Amino acid sequence: AGGRPEDEPGQVATVKESGSKALQALRQHHEPPRPQAPPQPSASATGAAKPGSKPGPVAIHPEYKRLIKEYPFQPVRNERGQLVNIILVRAPFEGEHHAGMYNRYKDEILFLGLSSFEVFPLSSPNPFSGTWPRDKYLGLFPGFLHMMRDPSIFPSHVKLLLMSQSDFSLPRDSPSLTKKYDFTFAGSDQDVANDCVGWASFAKNWSFVKEALEMMCGEYNMKGVLVATKDKQDQKACTIPKVCEGKIIQTKFLDQGQFFSYAKQSKFVFLPQVYDASPRVSTQALALDVPVLMNWNIAGGWKYVNEKTGEFFHDMSDFRESLDRIMQNIAAGKYEPRKYIFQHYDDQNSGTRLKQFAEENFADRVTLPRGTRWLLPSGA
């Protein structure tokens, strides 16, 4: 259990964070991109307040659009595309200007934390990322959309909702009945020049992937796809075990449609990462009716895995057992990932929950546009 933050709730010191390289990499090389957001509404539809005036109960703050141009700050819209006066903070502040923006507008805009970068709000164990005091962000915002198995790390004044970016905007593509591959792994643009040693490779647990491939290619003779394990010129690739020669396709970073095509043609999607904030490929795979084989130790995304959606493993000690189980259950037709994920997540289910959370906890801070049914993280 974590103690109270060092700073007062709602106040943050203007310190320079390290690790901007990791955040830049995340901006440039996200998971396969999400579906396009709804068209931008007209100025009148946004309810924006006039510059120099205070926002009304429904209007967004006049500085809102300037703030959301900065990476950590993510806008929220309703199902009609209208902005609401809520900003999600999805990553640590990169410097004094971000902390200053927050401190200046925190009483006029509702800022909520969102676990969307590594293990944020906790400091990253990734050696290629910056660090900060453990309690720095845990109590900073009045509410947090989190991914933690143990939410007691947050101070009691923080209102909590178990919710991730990956709960939203699921693909509606038709599943594929033809399976050409046993599995697909999404590397999120690996550090190919350094033979997959770097920020993205640590985040995706590439060292474990290579261990697992020895078994998957060797003992099980599996065929698979390793996405984003070749450079952008499609020339140099991260090294993989020799036993995988002729069995594995390695690709450069792919657009969404290409990734979905490989995923749909695979029996399962392989998610070995640990320090990852609920990877979107998890719910994207399930929406495409593809089960997942997931590391039990993953920071976020664990909530999606059950008897209808896939299997967990802990490490190499039980990997073979989990691999056997998922292949047997696939052959027996026991999984229903698409049915499960659309029954419990996607925009309608998750957007309704986010709206209820905002209304139940922050009705004094935000009045939603009349008729609002859902709230949706936007611009990711």
Contacts in CASP RR format, 6 or more apart in sequence:
PFRMAT RR
TARGET T0000
AUTHOR 0000-0000-0000
METHOD contacts of the structure
MODEL  1
AGGRPEDEPGQVATVKESGSKALQALRQHHEPPRPQAPPQPSASATGAAK
PGSKPGPVAIHPEYKRLIKEYPFQPVRNERGQLVNIILVRAPFEGEHHAG
MYNRYKDEILFLGLSSFEVFPLSSPNPFSGTWPRDKYLGLFPGFLHMMRD
PSIFPSHVKLLLMSQSDFSLPRDSPSLTKKYDFTFAGSDQDVANDCVGWA
SFAKNWSFVKEALEMMCGEYNMKGVLVATKDKQDQKACTIPKVCEGKIIQ
TKFLDQGQFFSYAKQSKFVFLPQVYDASPRVSTQALALDVPVLMNWNIAG
GWKYVNEKTGEFFHDMSDFRESLDRIMQNIAAGKYEPRKYIFQHYDDQNS
GTRLKQFAEENFADRVTLPRGTRWLLPSGA
1 152 0 8 1.000
1 153 0 8 1.000
2 134 0 8 1.000
2 135 0 8 1.000
2 138 0 8 1.000
2 152 0 8 1.000
2 153 0 8 1.000
2 155 0 8 1.000
3 135 0 8 1.000
3 138 0 8 1.000
3 155 0 8 1.000
4 135 0 8 1.000
4 139 0 8 1.000
4 155 0 8 1.000
5 135 0 8 1.000
5 136 0 8 1.000
5 137 0 8 1.000
5 138 0 8 1.000
5 139 0 8 1.000
5 140 0 8 1.000
5 155 0 8 1.000
6 133 0 8 1.000
6 135 0 8 1.000
6 136 0 8 1.000
7 13 0 8 1.000
7 136 0 8 1.000
7 140 0 8 1.000
9 139 0 8 1.000
9 140 0 8 1.000
9 142 0 8 1.000
9 155 0 8 1.000
9 157 0 8 1.000
9 158 0 8 1.000
10 106 0 8 1.000
10 139 0 8 1.000
10 140 0 8 1.000
10 141 0 8 1.000
10 142 0 8 1.000
11 103 0 8 1.000
11 140 0 8 1.000
12 93 0 8 1.000
12 99 0 8 1.000
12 102 0 8 1.000
12 103 0 8 1.000
12 136 0 8 1.000
12 137 0 8 1.000
12 140 0 8 1.000
13 99 0 8 1.000
14 95 0 8 1.000
14 96 0 8 1.000
14 99 0 8 1.000
14 100 0 8 1.000
14 103 0 8 1.000
15 95 0 8 1.000
15 96 0 8 1.000
15 99 0 8 1.000
15 132 0 8 1.000
16 95 0 8 1.000
16 96 0 8 1.000
17 92 0 8 1.000
17 93 0 8 1.000
17 94 0 8 1.000
17 95 0 8 1.000
17 130 0 8 1.000
17 132 0 8 1.000
18 130 0 8 1.000
18 131 0 8 1.000
19 94 0 8 1.000
19 128 0 8 1.000
19 129 0 8 1.000
19 130 0 8 1.000
20 94 0 8 1.000
20 95 0 8 1.000
21 128 0 8 1.000
21 199 0 8 1.000
22 118 0 8 1.000
22 124 0 8 1.000
22 126 0 8 1.000
22 128 0 8 1.000
22 129 0 8 1.000
22 130 0 8 1.000
22 199 0 8 1.000
23 71 0 8 1.000
23 91 0 8 1.000
23 92 0 8 1.000
23 94 0 8 1.000
23 117 0 8 1.000
25 189 0 8 1.000
25 199 0 8 1.000
25 200 0 8 1.000
26 91 0 8 1.000
26 117 0 8 1.000
27 71 0 8 1.000
28 189 0 8 1.000
29 188 0 8 1.000
29 189 0 8 1.000
29 200 0 8 1.000
29 228 0 8 1.000
29 253 0 8 1.000
30 188 0 8 1.000
30 380 0 8 1.000
31 186 0 8 1.000
31 188 0 8 1.000
31 279 0 8 1.000
31 280 0 8 1.000
31 281 0 8 1.000
32 186 0 8 1.000
32 227 0 8 1.000
32 254 0 8 1.000
32 255 0 8 1.000
32 256 0 8 1.000
32 257 0 8 1.000
32 259 0 8 1.000
32 260 0 8 1.000
32 280 0 8 1.000
32 281 0 8 1.000
32 284 0 8 1.000
33 255 0 8 1.000
33 256 0 8 1.000
34 169 0 8 1.000
34 256 0 8 1.000
34 280 0 8 1.000
34 380 0 8 1.000
35 169 0 8 1.000
35 171 0 8 1.000
35 256 0 8 1.000
37 77 0 8 1.000
37 378 0 8 1.000
37 379 0 8 1.000
38 77 0 8 1.000
38 80 0 8 1.000
38 81 0 8 1.000
41 80 0 8 1.000
41 81 0 8 1.000
41 82 0 8 1.000
41 83 0 8 1.000
45 80 0 8 1.000
45 81 0 8 1.000
45 82 0 8 1.000
46 60 0 8 1.000
46 82 0 8 1.000
46 83 0 8 1.000
47 58 0 8 1.000
47 59 0 8 1.000
47 60 0 8 1.000
47 82 0 8 1.000
47 83 0 8 1.000
47 369 0 8 1.000
48 59 0 8 1.000
48 60 0 8 1.000
48 62 0 8 1.000
48 64 0 8 1.000
48 65 0 8 1.000
48 83 0 8 1.000
49 55 0 8 1.000
49 56 0 8 1.000
49 59 0 8 1.000
49 60 0 8 1.000
49 61 0 8 1.000
49 62 0 8 1.000
50 62 0 8 1.000
51 62 0 8 1.000
52 62 0 8 1.000
53 62 0 8 1.000
54 108 0 8 1.000
55 61 0 8 1.000
55 62 0 8 1.000
55 85 0 8 1.000
55 108 0 8 1.000
56 367 0 8 1.000
57 367 0 8 1.000
58 85 0 8 1.000
58 367 0 8 1.000
58 368 0 8 1.000
58 369 0 8 1.000
58 370 0 8 1.000
59 85 0 8 1.000
60 83 0 8 1.000
60 84 0 8 1.000
60 85 0 8 1.000
61 85 0 8 1.000
61 105 0 8 1.000
61 108 0 8 1.000
61 109 0 8 1.000
63 105 0 8 1.000
63 109 0 8 1.000
64 75 0 8 1.000
64 83 0 8 1.000
64 85 0 8 1.000
64 87 0 8 1.000
64 109 0 8 1.000
67 73 0 8 1.000
67 87 0 8 1.000
67 101 0 8 1.000
67 105 0 8 1.000
67 109 0 8 1.000
68 74 0 8 1.000
68 75 0 8 1.000
68 87 0 8 1.000
70 97 0 8 1.000
70 98 0 8 1.000
70 101 0 8 1.000
71 91 0 8 1.000
71 94 0 8 1.000
72 89 0 8 1.000
72 90 0 8 1.000
72 91 0 8 1.000
72 92 0 8 1.000
72 93 0 8 1.000
72 94 0 8 1.000
72 98 0 8 1.000
73 87 0 8 1.000
73 88 0 8 1.000
73 89 0 8 1.000
73 90 0 8 1.000
73 98 0 8 1.000
73 101 0 8 1.000
74 87 0 8 1.000
74 88 0 8 1.000
74 89 0 8 1.000
74 90 0 8 1.000
74 114 0 8 1.000
74 116 0 8 1.000
74 377 0 8 1.000
74 378 0 8 1.000
74 379 0 8 1.000
74 380 0 8 1.000
75 83 0 8 1.000
75 87 0 8 1.000
75 88 0 8 1.000
75 377 0 8 1.000
75 378 0 8 1.000
75 379 0 8 1.000
76 83 0 8 1.000
76 84 0 8 1.000
76 86 0 8 1.000
76 87 0 8 1.000
76 88 0 8 1.000
76 354 0 8 1.000
76 375 0 8 1.000
76 376 0 8 1.000
76 377 0 8 1.000
76 378 0 8 1.000
77 83 0 8 1.000
77 84 0 8 1.000
77 375 0 8 1.000
77 376 0 8 1.000
77 378 0 8 1.000
78 84 0 8 1.000
78 355 0 8 1.000
78 368 0 8 1.000
78 369 0 8 1.000
78 372 0 8 1.000
78 373 0 8 1.000
78 374 0 8 1.000
78 375 0 8 1.000
78 376 0 8 1.000
79 347 0 8 1.000
79 351 0 8 1.000
79 372 0 8 1.000
79 373 0 8 1.000
79 374 0 8 1.000
79 376 0 8 1.000
80 369 0 8 1.000
80 372 0 8 1.000
81 376 0 8 1.000
81 378 0 8 1.000
82 369 0 8 1.000
82 372 0 8 1.000
83 378 0 8 1.000
84 366 0 8 1.000
84 368 0 8 1.000
84 369 0 8 1.000
84 372 0 8 1.000
84 375 0 8 1.000
85 109 0 8 1.000
85 110 0 8 1.000
85 365 0 8 1.000
85 366 0 8 1.000
86 109 0 8 1.000
86 110 0 8 1.000
86 111 0 8 1.000
86 112 0 8 1.000
86 358 0 8 1.000
86 366 0 8 1.000
86 375 0 8 1.000
87 109 0 8 1.000
87 110 0 8 1.000
87 111 0 8 1.000
87 112 0 8 1.000
88 111 0 8 1.000
88 112 0 8 1.000
88 113 0 8 1.000
88 114 0 8 1.000
88 116 0 8 1.000
88 145 0 8 1.000
88 377 0 8 1.000
89 102 0 8 1.000
89 111 0 8 1.000
89 112 0 8 1.000
89 113 0 8 1.000
89 114 0 8 1.000
89 141 0 8 1.000
90 113 0 8 1.000
90 114 0 8 1.000
90 115 0 8 1.000
90 116 0 8 1.000
90 117 0 8 1.000
90 120 0 8 1.000
90 165 0 8 1.000
90 380 0 8 1.000
91 116 0 8 1.000
91 117 0 8 1.000
91 120 0 8 1.000
92 117 0 8 1.000
92 120 0 8 1.000
92 130 0 8 1.000
92 132 0 8 1.000
92 136 0 8 1.000
92 137 0 8 1.000
93 99 0 8 1.000
93 102 0 8 1.000
102 111 0 8 1.000
105 111 0 8 1.000
110 142 0 8 1.000
110 358 0 8 1.000
110 362 0 8 1.000
110 365 0 8 1.000
110 366 0 8 1.000
111 141 0 8 1.000
111 142 0 8 1.000
112 141 0 8 1.000
112 142 0 8 1.000
112 143 0 8 1.000
112 144 0 8 1.000
112 145 0 8 1.000
113 121 0 8 1.000
113 137 0 8 1.000
113 141 0 8 1.000
113 143 0 8 1.000
113 144 0 8 1.000
113 145 0 8 1.000
113 146 0 8 1.000
114 144 0 8 1.000
114 145 0 8 1.000
114 164 0 8 1.000
114 165 0 8 1.000
114 377 0 8 1.000
115 121 0 8 1.000
115 144 0 8 1.000
115 145 0 8 1.000
115 146 0 8 1.000
115 147 0 8 1.000
115 148 0 8 1.000
115 164 0 8 1.000
115 277 0 8 1.000
115 278 0 8 1.000
115 299 0 8 1.000
115 300 0 8 1.000
116 164 0 8 1.000
116 165 0 8 1.000
116 277 0 8 1.000
116 278 0 8 1.000
116 380 0 8 1.000
117 277 0 8 1.000
118 124 0 8 1.000
118 126 0 8 1.000
118 129 0 8 1.000
118 203 0 8 1.000
118 275 0 8 1.000
118 276 0 8 1.000
118 277 0 8 1.000
118 299 0 8 1.000
119 125 0 8 1.000
119 275 0 8 1.000
119 277 0 8 1.000
119 299 0 8 1.000
120 137 0 8 1.000
120 277 0 8 1.000
121 136 0 8 1.000
121 137 0 8 1.000
121 138 0 8 1.000
121 139 0 8 1.000
121 140 0 8 1.000
121 144 0 8 1.000
121 146 0 8 1.000
122 134 0 8 1.000
122 138 0 8 1.000
122 153 0 8 1.000
123 130 0 8 1.000
123 131 0 8 1.000
123 132 0 8 1.000
123 133 0 8 1.000
123 134 0 8 1.000
123 136 0 8 1.000
124 130 0 8 1.000
124 131 0 8 1.000
124 275 0 8 1.000
125 275 0 8 1.000
126 199 0 8 1.000
126 202 0 8 1.000
126 203 0 8 1.000
126 275 0 8 1.000
127 202 0 8 1.000
128 198 0 8 1.000
128 199 0 8 1.000
128 202 0 8 1.000
129 199 0 8 1.000
138 153 0 8 1.000
138 154 0 8 1.000
138 155 0 8 1.000
138 158 0 8 1.000
139 154 0 8 1.000
139 155 0 8 1.000
139 157 0 8 1.000
139 158 0 8 1.000
141 158 0 8 1.000
142 157 0 8 1.000
142 158 0 8 1.000
142 159 0 8 1.000
142 361 0 8 1.000
142 362 0 8 1.000
142 365 0 8 1.000
143 158 0 8 1.000
143 159 0 8 1.000
143 160 0 8 1.000
143 161 0 8 1.000
143 361 0 8 1.000
144 154 0 8 1.000
144 158 0 8 1.000
144 159 0 8 1.000
144 160 0 8 1.000
144 161 0 8 1.000
145 161 0 8 1.000
145 163 0 8 1.000
145 164 0 8 1.000
145 354 0 8 1.000
146 154 0 8 1.000
146 160 0 8 1.000
146 161 0 8 1.000
146 162 0 8 1.000
146 163 0 8 1.000
147 162 0 8 1.000
147 164 0 8 1.000
147 277 0 8 1.000
147 278 0 8 1.000
147 299 0 8 1.000
147 300 0 8 1.000
147 301 0 8 1.000
147 303 0 8 1.000
148 154 0 8 1.000
148 299 0 8 1.000
149 302 0 8 1.000
151 160 0 8 1.000
151 162 0 8 1.000
154 160 0 8 1.000
159 357 0 8 1.000
159 361 0 8 1.000
159 362 0 8 1.000
161 353 0 8 1.000
161 354 0 8 1.000
161 357 0 8 1.000
162 303 0 8 1.000
163 350 0 8 1.000
163 353 0 8 1.000
163 354 0 8 1.000
163 357 0 8 1.000
164 277 0 8 1.000
164 278 0 8 1.000
164 300 0 8 1.000
164 301 0 8 1.000
165 277 0 8 1.000
165 278 0 8 1.000
165 280 0 8 1.000
165 377 0 8 1.000
165 380 0 8 1.000
166 278 0 8 1.000
166 279 0 8 1.000
166 280 0 8 1.000
166 282 0 8 1.000
166 283 0 8 1.000
166 284 0 8 1.000
166 301 0 8 1.000
167 283 0 8 1.000
167 345 0 8 1.000
167 346 0 8 1.000
167 349 0 8 1.000
167 350 0 8 1.000
168 345 0 8 1.000
168 346 0 8 1.000
168 347 0 8 1.000
168 350 0 8 1.000
168 351 0 8 1.000
168 376 0 8 1.000
168 377 0 8 1.000
169 346 0 8 1.000
169 347 0 8 1.000
169 376 0 8 1.000
170 283 0 8 1.000
170 284 0 8 1.000
170 286 0 8 1.000
170 287 0 8 1.000
170 341 0 8 1.000
170 342 0 8 1.000
170 345 0 8 1.000
170 346 0 8 1.000
170 347 0 8 1.000
171 256 0 8 1.000
171 260 0 8 1.000
171 284 0 8 1.000
171 287 0 8 1.000
171 288 0 8 1.000
172 287 0 8 1.000
173 260 0 8 1.000
173 264 0 8 1.000
173 287 0 8 1.000
173 288 0 8 1.000
175 264 0 8 1.000
175 288 0 8 1.000
175 289 0 8 1.000
175 290 0 8 1.000
175 338 0 8 1.000
176 264 0 8 1.000
176 265 0 8 1.000
176 288 0 8 1.000
178 265 0 8 1.000
179 265 0 8 1.000
179 266 0 8 1.000
179 267 0 8 1.000
180 223 0 8 1.000
180 265 0 8 1.000
180 266 0 8 1.000
181 223 0 8 1.000
181 224 0 8 1.000
181 225 0 8 1.000
181 249 0 8 1.000
181 262 0 8 1.000
181 265 0 8 1.000
181 266 0 8 1.000
181 267 0 8 1.000
182 216 0 8 1.000
182 220 0 8 1.000
182 222 0 8 1.000
182 223 0 8 1.000
182 224 0 8 1.000
182 266 0 8 1.000
182 267 0 8 1.000
182 268 0 8 1.000
182 327 0 8 1.000
183 216 0 8 1.000
183 222 0 8 1.000
183 224 0 8 1.000
183 225 0 8 1.000
183 266 0 8 1.000
183 267 0 8 1.000
183 268 0 8 1.000
183 269 0 8 1.000
183 270 0 8 1.000
183 293 0 8 1.000
184 224 0 8 1.000
184 225 0 8 1.000
184 227 0 8 1.000
184 259 0 8 1.000
184 262 0 8 1.000
184 263 0 8 1.000
184 266 0 8 1.000
184 269 0 8 1.000
184 270 0 8 1.000
185 204 0 8 1.000
185 209 0 8 1.000
185 224 0 8 1.000
185 225 0 8 1.000
185 226 0 8 1.000
185 227 0 8 1.000
185 269 0 8 1.000
185 270 0 8 1.000
185 271 0 8 1.000
185 272 0 8 1.000
186 204 0 8 1.000
186 227 0 8 1.000
186 228 0 8 1.000
186 259 0 8 1.000
186 269 0 8 1.000
186 279 0 8 1.000
186 281 0 8 1.000
187 200 0 8 1.000
187 204 0 8 1.000
187 206 0 8 1.000
187 226 0 8 1.000
187 227 0 8 1.000
187 228 0 8 1.000
187 229 0 8 1.000
188 200 0 8 1.000
188 203 0 8 1.000
188 204 0 8 1.000
188 228 0 8 1.000
188 253 0 8 1.000
189 200 0 8 1.000
189 228 0 8 1.000
189 253 0 8 1.000
190 196 0 8 1.000
190 200 0 8 1.000
190 201 0 8 1.000
190 204 0 8 1.000
190 206 0 8 1.000
190 228 0 8 1.000
190 229 0 8 1.000
190 238 0 8 1.000
191 197 0 8 1.000
191 198 0 8 1.000
191 199 0 8 1.000
191 200 0 8 1.000
191 201 0 8 1.000
192 229 0 8 1.000
192 230 0 8 1.000
192 231 0 8 1.000
192 236 0 8 1.000
192 237 0 8 1.000
192 238 0 8 1.000
193 231 0 8 1.000
193 236 0 8 1.000
194 201 0 8 1.000
195 238 0 8 1.000
195 239 0 8 1.000
196 206 0 8 1.000
196 229 0 8 1.000
196 238 0 8 1.000
196 239 0 8 1.000
200 228 0 8 1.000
201 207 0 8 1.000
201 238 0 8 1.000
202 275 0 8 1.000
203 273 0 8 1.000
203 275 0 8 1.000
203 276 0 8 1.000
204 272 0 8 1.000
204 273 0 8 1.000
204 276 0 8 1.000
205 272 0 8 1.000
205 273 0 8 1.000
205 274 0 8 1.000
205 295 0 8 1.000
206 238 0 8 1.000
208 272 0 8 1.000
208 295 0 8 1.000
208 315 0 8 1.000
208 316 0 8 1.000
209 226 0 8 1.000
209 270 0 8 1.000
209 272 0 8 1.000
210 240 0 8 1.000
210 241 0 8 1.000
211 316 0 8 1.000
212 270 0 8 1.000
212 272 0 8 1.000
212 316 0 8 1.000
212 319 0 8 1.000
213 240 0 8 1.000
213 241 0 8 1.000
213 243 0 8 1.000
213 244 0 8 1.000
213 248 0 8 1.000
214 241 0 8 1.000
214 243 0 8 1.000
215 316 0 8 1.000
215 319 0 8 1.000
215 320 0 8 1.000
215 323 0 8 1.000
216 222 0 8 1.000
216 224 0 8 1.000
216 323 0 8 1.000
217 241 0 8 1.000
217 243 0 8 1.000
217 244 0 8 1.000
217 247 0 8 1.000
217 248 0 8 1.000
218 243 0 8 1.000
218 244 0 8 1.000
219 320 0 8 1.000
220 323 0 8 1.000
221 247 0 8 1.000
222 247 0 8 1.000
223 247 0 8 1.000
223 248 0 8 1.000
224 247 0 8 1.000
224 248 0 8 1.000
224 249 0 8 1.000
224 266 0 8 1.000
225 248 0 8 1.000
225 249 0 8 1.000
225 250 0 8 1.000
225 251 0 8 1.000
225 262 0 8 1.000
225 266 0 8 1.000
226 238 0 8 1.000
226 240 0 8 1.000
226 248 0 8 1.000
226 249 0 8 1.000
226 250 0 8 1.000
226 251 0 8 1.000
227 251 0 8 1.000
227 253 0 8 1.000
227 254 0 8 1.000
227 259 0 8 1.000
227 262 0 8 1.000
228 251 0 8 1.000
228 252 0 8 1.000
228 253 0 8 1.000
228 254 0 8 1.000
229 237 0 8 1.000
229 238 0 8 1.000
229 240 0 8 1.000
229 250 0 8 1.000
229 251 0 8 1.000
230 236 0 8 1.000
230 237 0 8 1.000
230 238 0 8 1.000
230 250 0 8 1.000
230 251 0 8 1.000
230 252 0 8 1.000
231 237 0 8 1.000
231 252 0 8 1.000
232 252 0 8 1.000
232 253 0 8 1.000
233 252 0 8 1.000
234 251 0 8 1.000
234 252 0 8 1.000
237 250 0 8 1.000
238 250 0 8 1.000
240 248 0 8 1.000
240 250 0 8 1.000
249 262 0 8 1.000
251 258 0 8 1.000
251 262 0 8 1.000
254 262 0 8 1.000
259 281 0 8 1.000
259 284 0 8 1.000
260 284 0 8 1.000
260 288 0 8 1.000
263 269 0 8 1.000
263 281 0 8 1.000
263 284 0 8 1.000
263 285 0 8 1.000
263 288 0 8 1.000
263 290 0 8 1.000
264 288 0 8 1.000
264 289 0 8 1.000
264 290 0 8 1.000
266 290 0 8 1.000
267 290 0 8 1.000
267 291 0 8 1.000
267 327 0 8 1.000
267 330 0 8 1.000
268 285 0 8 1.000
268 290 0 8 1.000
268 291 0 8 1.000
268 292 0 8 1.000
268 293 0 8 1.000
268 310 0 8 1.000
268 326 0 8 1.000
268 330 0 8 1.000
269 281 0 8 1.000
269 282 0 8 1.000
269 285 0 8 1.000
269 290 0 8 1.000
269 291 0 8 1.000
269 292 0 8 1.000
269 293 0 8 1.000
270 292 0 8 1.000
270 293 0 8 1.000
271 279 0 8 1.000
271 281 0 8 1.000
271 282 0 8 1.000
271 292 0 8 1.000
271 293 0 8 1.000
271 294 0 8 1.000
271 295 0 8 1.000
271 298 0 8 1.000
272 295 0 8 1.000
273 279 0 8 1.000
273 295 0 8 1.000
273 298 0 8 1.000
274 295 0 8 1.000
274 297 0 8 1.000
274 298 0 8 1.000
274 299 0 8 1.000
275 299 0 8 1.000
276 298 0 8 1.000
276 299 0 8 1.000
276 300 0 8 1.000
277 299 0 8 1.000
277 300 0 8 1.000
278 299 0 8 1.000
278 300 0 8 1.000
278 301 0 8 1.000
279 300 0 8 1.000
279 301 0 8 1.000
282 292 0 8 1.000
282 294 0 8 1.000
282 301 0 8 1.000
282 304 0 8 1.000
283 304 0 8 1.000
283 341 0 8 1.000
283 345 0 8 1.000
285 291 0 8 1.000
285 292 0 8 1.000
285 337 0 8 1.000
286 292 0 8 1.000
286 304 0 8 1.000
286 309 0 8 1.000
286 337 0 8 1.000
286 338 0 8 1.000
286 340 0 8 1.000
286 341 0 8 1.000
287 337 0 8 1.000
287 338 0 8 1.000
287 341 0 8 1.000
287 342 0 8 1.000
287 346 0 8 1.000
288 338 0 8 1.000
289 337 0 8 1.000
289 338 0 8 1.000
290 337 0 8 1.000
291 309 0 8 1.000
291 310 0 8 1.000
291 311 0 8 1.000
291 326 0 8 1.000
291 329 0 8 1.000
291 330 0 8 1.000
291 335 0 8 1.000
291 337 0 8 1.000
292 304 0 8 1.000
292 305 0 8 1.000
292 309 0 8 1.000
292 310 0 8 1.000
292 311 0 8 1.000
292 337 0 8 1.000
293 310 0 8 1.000
293 311 0 8 1.000
293 313 0 8 1.000
293 322 0 8 1.000
293 323 0 8 1.000
293 326 0 8 1.000
294 301 0 8 1.000
294 302 0 8 1.000
294 304 0 8 1.000
294 305 0 8 1.000
294 310 0 8 1.000
294 311 0 8 1.000
294 312 0 8 1.000
294 313 0 8 1.000
295 312 0 8 1.000
295 313 0 8 1.000
295 314 0 8 1.000
296 302 0 8 1.000
296 312 0 8 1.000
296 313 0 8 1.000
296 314 0 8 1.000
297 314 0 8 1.000
302 312 0 8 1.000
304 341 0 8 1.000
304 345 0 8 1.000
305 311 0 8 1.000
305 312 0 8 1.000
306 340 0 8 1.000
307 334 0 8 1.000
308 335 0 8 1.000
308 336 0 8 1.000
308 337 0 8 1.000
308 339 0 8 1.000
308 340 0 8 1.000
309 335 0 8 1.000
309 336 0 8 1.000
309 337 0 8 1.000
309 340 0 8 1.000
309 341 0 8 1.000
310 326 0 8 1.000
310 329 0 8 1.000
310 335 0 8 1.000
310 337 0 8 1.000
311 322 0 8 1.000
311 325 0 8 1.000
311 326 0 8 1.000
311 329 0 8 1.000
312 322 0 8 1.000
313 319 0 8 1.000
313 321 0 8 1.000
313 322 0 8 1.000
313 323 0 8 1.000
329 335 0 8 1.000
343 349 0 8 1.000
347 374 0 8 1.000
347 376 0 8 1.000
348 374 0 8 1.000
351 374 0 8 1.000
351 375 0 8 1.000
351 376 0 8 1.000
352 373 0 8 1.000
352 374 0 8 1.000
354 374 0 8 1.000
354 375 0 8 1.000
354 376 0 8 1.000
355 368 0 8 1.000
355 372 0 8 1.000
355 373 0 8 1.000
355 374 0 8 1.000
355 375 0 8 1.000
358 366 0 8 1.000
358 368 0 8 1.000
358 375 0 8 1.000
359 368 0 8 1.000
368 375 0 8 1.000
END
